[in-house]
Amino acid sequence: MKTKWIIDSNQSDILMKMKHSIVAYLAGTPNKFNGYVAMKDNEIEEASVEFSLDVTNNATHQESNKPSLRLNDFLDVNESPIISFKSTSFEKVTKNIHFLKGNLTIRNITRVVELDAEFIGFKAYNGKQKAAFEISGDINRKDFGLAFNAFNNSGYLSRGKSIKLIATLEFSA
C-alpha cells in the first residue's frame, strides 16, 4: 500500500548561505512549504517539493555590524521579495540518495536547478510517524542576476560565486 507523507512546515526549514569573506556566511530564514513524498514499503516512489521564502522576513547574523552585506539588500527585496522552488522530477540514485530537479526563481528569474536529496530516516514523534530529508545544492548566483561583487579591506572578494541551499524537510504520514 502506498502512503502519502505531507510536508510539515513547522518542522522544516531552509538555509541559504553565501560566503562574504573567507569563512563567514550570510544566511536567510524559511517561510512557506508545500509538498509530499509517496512511499510504498518504506521505499520512496515519488516526491514533490515546493517552497517559497519571503526574503523581507529574513535577518542575517552580520546585519548589525556589516550593514553593507545584508542579504536582503543583495537580493533586492523591494523588487522581488519571494524566492521560490517547485520540483519537476525526483529520481532515486541509491536507497537513501535521490536527485531532485526543479525550477528556482530568484529576483523574478527562473532557472532549472539540480539538487541532492538525502533521506535521513523515519522516527515516531508525539504519536506521529515522521520522515526526514535534507536537500542541498550550490546555485550559481550570476544565473539569477546576482552579479554584485565588492572587495573587502584585505582585497578578498566579499561575495562568493555560489549560494548554498540547504533544506531540512520533515514529512508526516
GISUL-V587135 format. One record per helix or strand of 3 or more residues. SS is the DSSP state (H for helix, E for strand). FROM is the first residue (numbers start at 1). LEN is the number of residues. If there is no record, write none. Layout:
ss/from/len
SS/FROM/LEN
SS/FROM/LEN
//
This chain:
ss/from/len
E/2/6
H/9/3
E/13/7
E/25/3
E/32/9
E/43/12
H/55/3
H/67/3
H/71/4
E/82/11
E/97/10
E/109/17
E/128/13
H/141/4
E/162/11
//
